[in-house]
Amino acid sequence: MPGRRTLTEAERQASDWIVRMNGEPSAAERAEFEAWRSADPANAAAFEALQRTWSKIAGNPALKGQAGANDIAPRHNSWARPVIAIAASALMAIGGLYWFTRSPTPVPGQHYVTAPAEIRTITLNDGSTITLSGAGEASVAIEENERRVHLTAGSALFDVVHDERRPFIVETPQGDIRVLGTEFVVRIAGDTVRTTVLRGSVSGAADRGGLLGGQSATVTAQVNEEIVLSQGNAELVEINAEAIPRRLAWRDNMLAFDGETLNQAIAEVSQQTGWQFELSDPSLGAERVGGYVHADPEAFIELMSTSLNLQAEREGERRVILSRRTAP
């Protein structure tokens, strides 16, 4: 049985914001929330994951009854509505059940973490290999009836030895990928997990919230197809053969963007360089990015200047603020 893990800082903060934003937040609180969510892709991913689970809990008749019994509780905050009376039990369920059902560390197994810009190849005892990108994190367990990897962050290239007796399962924050033997790339970017098939076939299903939510219908991808898991959905997408090298660009210390949001691009460049990029205006995070450059902070800054007309202000050795260039 999988074990419980300690919540990350983003998840702990998201639990607090779930309560506040499902009440009656003030304008100042809404602005503070948007700034927090835009500051780090991990914040947005944690909030959206917990929001899906909260929705299921809030719709539970038993908990609604408990809320009604408790709505005479004192209101010390402007956002404390009767529904928030279930917050303690609901968030306990989120922390104790949601993250329990999506345990990131198979037991027994090995845990691997890479530094920014580090690329590491892991050879498993069945002969399969995992090439993990910079700022990646994965846990691996090889057992008699299955082979299981929990990929928490980064990108990974899998070359899986065929074994009909032991399926190979990759758990991600958005759902599971299952194969018998094949080669494929999995990339975690914000609240989206993209799996690109290089050889054979791959099946995937999205997680629909973790708390009695189950998974979406399974989709299967072949070569030149991808599975995109996001927000409880699993989508099959066709791609051109020319896109394959771009999906593997990180192995060659390159950055390849093909319509990702600026928030996703920032997460990618941070993984590969260790630099921190921030936006002066959080709305810039939704801008789409295209380009292919070396995984170098200066090259990324130049790309942002030419493609999105952004300017960079350096603060310290590895921190950059990006903002819209003003007219002279």
N, C-alpha and C positions, 0 to 999 in steps of 0.2 A: 504494500500500500504506500502511495506517495506520502511524504511528510510535509509538515507545514513549514513555510519559510518566513523570515522577517520581512515586513513590508519595506520598500525603498522609501527614501525621503519624499519622492514625487507622489508615491501612493498614499503616504500618511497625509501629506498636504491636500491631496485630492479628496480624501475622506472628509476633511474639514470643509472644503469647498462644496462638496455634494450637499451637506446639510445647509450651508448658508445660501447657496444658489437655488435650492428647492424651497426656500422660504420666501421672505419679502426683502431681498437685498436692496440697499440704498444705491443711489447712482454712484457714490464713491466706492462702494463695495463691488459693483459691477465693473468699474474701471480697474480696480485693483485685481479682480479676477482675470480680466482680459489680459492685463500686463503679465500676470503669473502664467497663464496658459500659453502665451506667445513667447515667453522667455526661453522655453526649452521644449523640444518635441516630446520628451519624456513626460512632461507635465500634461500636455494635451492627451497623450495616449493613456496615461493613468486615469485622468478624469473621465474620458469617454468610456473606458472599460468599466469603471465603477458606476458610471451613470446608467449603463445598460443593466447592471445588476440591481442598482437602486430601483429602476423602473419595475423590475420583477417583484422586488420586495414590497414596494409601495402598493402594488396591485394585489398583494396577498390579503384575502379577506380576514384571516386571523389577526394579522398585524393592524389592519384598519380598525378592528374591534378594540385592540389594545390602545390604539391612538385615541379613540373616542373616550375610553375610560380615563385617559391621562390628560385630556386637554384642559383641565383646570390647573395644570402646573403653572407656576409663576412665569411671566414673560419678561426676562431681563434684557432681551435683545430685540431689535425691530424686526428681525426675520423669524422670530419664534412663532410659527403658526401651529395649529393642532397636529398637522401631519408630521411636524418635526419632533413630536413627542415620541415617535417610534425610532428616532435617530440612533439612540444608543444600541437598541437591539438590532436595528437594521445594519448599522455599520459593523457590529460584532459579527453578524452573519456574513457581511461582505468580506471582512478580514479573515473570519474563521472558515467560511465555506467556499467563497469564490476563489481565494488564493490556494485553499486546500485542494480544490478540484483541478487547479492548473499549476501543480507543484513544479518548480523549475529544475529540481535536482533529483534525477532518478537515483535510487539507492539499491544495491551498491553501484558505484561508478566513479568516473574521473571528471574533474572540473577544470576547464581551461579558460584563461582570460588573456587577451592580447592587449598590449599598449597601443596608443595611437601610432599609426604608420607602421606597426609591426605586422608581418604576415607569417603565419605559422601553419605548417602541414602536420597533421596528426594521423598516424597510421594505427588503425584498430587491429585487434587480435584476429579478426576474420579476414584481414587483407584490405578492407575498405579504407579510404582516406578522406579526411576533411581538411580543406584549406581554409583557414579562418582569417578574416580581414582584420585590419587595425581596429582597436576598441571593440573587439568581439568578445562574446562570452557564450560558452557552450558546456553542457554537462552530458556525459556519455555513459551508457550502461549497456553491455553486451551480455545477454542472458540466453538460456537454452531455447526459449520459445520466441524471442524477439530481440531486435536491436533498436535501441531508443536513444535519441539525442534531443536535448532541450536547448534550442538556440534562443538566447535571450536578447542578444544585441549584435549588430554588425551584419556582414555578409559571409556566406560560406559556400564553397564549392565541394560538392559531395560526389565521390566516385565509389559506388556501392557494388560490392561483389554479390552476384546473384545467389540467393539461398531461398528456395521455396518454403523451407520449414520455418524460417525466421524472417518475417517482414521487417523492414527498416522504416522506423517512424521518426519523423522530425517534428517535435512540438515547438510551436511558436506562440507569441502573444496573441495572434489572431486565429489560430487553428492548427490543424495537423496535416502533414504531408506524409504519404505512405507509398513505399515502393518495395519491390522484391530485389531488384538490382538494376542500376542505371546510373547516369551522370546528370547532375542538375545543379543549379545555383539558387540559393535562397537569400533574399535581401530583406532586412527589416528596416523600414524607413517610416518613422512616426507611427501612425495607426494603420499602415499598409504593409503586408508581407507579399513579396513578389517571387514566384518560383519559376525559373526558366529551364526548360528541358533541353539538354544537349544530346542525350542518347536514351533510347528506350521510352518508357512512359512513367508518368507520375500521377497519383491521385491526391486530391486535397479536399478538405472540408473546413469551413469556418466555424469558430466557436461563437455561440450565440449568447454569451453572458455568463456561463459557468454555473450559475445557481438555477438548476432545473431547466436550463436553457437548451442543453444539447448542442448539436452541430447542424450546420446547413447540409443540404444534399451534396453528395460527393461529385466532383467533376474530375475528369481525367484528361491530361495533356500529353501530347506527343512532341516530337522534335519540331522546333519553330512555333511552339505554343507556350503560353505562360498561364499560371494560375495566380490570380490576385485575390488575396484574402483581406477583407477590410470590413469592419463594422457589422460582423455577423453574416457577410455574404461571401460566396466563392464564385469568381467569374473566370471564364475561360477566354483568353485573348490570343489572337494570332499575331505573330511578329515576323518581320523579314529576317532572312539569314544574316543580313548585314548588321542587324542589331545585336547579334550574339557577342561579338568582340567588345561591344560597349558594356554589356552586362558583366564582362570579365575584366574591365579596364583596371579595377582596383589591384589586380594581381601584378600589373605592370606599373604601379605607382602613377596611375592616371585618374582623372576625374571625367566621367561621361554623364552628361545630363541630357535627357530627352523629354522635356516637358514636366519635370518634377517642379514642385513648388520651391520657392526660395528657402522656406523652413527646412524642407527635405534636403536641399542642396547644402545648406549650412551644416546640417547634421552629418552629411557625408564628408565634407571637407574637414570637419572637426575630427572625425574618426581617423582620417588618413594623415592628418598633420599635427593634431594636438592643439591647434589654435582655437581660440574662442571668438566667434563672430556673433554680434548682436545687432538688432535693428532699432533705429531711433523711432520708427513708426511701425508698430506691430502689424498693421495692414499690409505692409510690404511682403510679409511672409507668404501671402497667397499668389504673388507674382510667379509666372512660369519661367523656367530656366532651360536654356539649350546651349550645348557647347561641349568641347572635348579638349581638355588641357592637362598639363602635368599637375600632379597632386602637390602643388606648391602654393602657399598662401598668396604670394604676389601674383601668380598666374590667375588664381581665383578672383582676386581683387580687380585685375585687368578685365577679366570676363564680365564681372558685374558692372564695370564702368562702361564697357562698349555695348553690352546687350541690354542692360536695364537702366543705364544712365545713373548709376549710384556712385557716391563718393565714399571714401574710407577715412576714418579718423582713428589713428592708432593710440591705444592707451596701454602703456606697458609693452613688454616684449612680445606677448602672444595674445593680445586682446584687441579686437577691431570693431568699431561701430560703423555700420553701413547706413547711409541715409540718402534720400533723393537729392540729386545735384540741383542746386538752385541756379536760376538764370542770372547771368552777370548783369 
